[in-house]
Amino acid sequence: MRPVNDRMTTAEESRQKLIAILQLAYSGELAAAYAYRGHWHSVRRQDEREAIRTVEEDEWRHRSLVGEMLTKLGSRPKKYREVRATIVGRTLGVLCHVMGWLTPMYGAGKLESRNVREYETAARYARDCGQLDFVECLLEMAEVEWDHEHYFRSRVLNHSLGRRLPLWPAPPPKETIRRSYESEKISPPPSEELPYVTEQATDTV
């Protein structure tokens, strides 16, 4: 058994990593929501407009939930990221009207695949710093992001050119999101550190 001080240090490290990833996610959801608002306005088919509009609504909901978690952790979003996210998201929303149909679909799918991993990682940090009340919400958000990725992947593959493009790696099956978490909770790897999604990897939209 590790000394108490070591366990406290590990918990605090996980807490700081959780805060960092939630700050990134909070601003990332803002940029994504603005981008999707422009995206659904740019497509012609009604079913696509409704589906992408639902994705936008999910991003706003996720942002609200992440904001509540940051408040409970005694933290807050980074102002400069909020400004940048607003600019990036609104710019992408406008570009959706001039980039054609395929490019926004492809970019959205690739982004959502990253978001799945982001929330899975956050759930593990929450567990390791004792914020077990966050875990269910974070896993649910990972599952919703998985649904988003699946939708955009299907749209790309439905396009004649999209089928010829090299796609981003497909995430594991949706059911593995909870299954892998539960298996780690029951029997955590003794010497394997959880993957930390760094700012370089996640501070993009």
Secondary structure as UniProt FT lines:
FT   HELIX           4..42
FT   HELIX           46..72
FT   TURN            73..74
FT   HELIX           79..95
FT   TURN            96..98
FT   TURN            100..101
FT   HELIX           102..128
FT   TURN            129..130
FT   HELIX           132..157
FT   TURN            160..161
FT   HELIX           162..164
FT   TURN            174..175
FT   HELIX           176..186
FT   HELIX           199..202
//
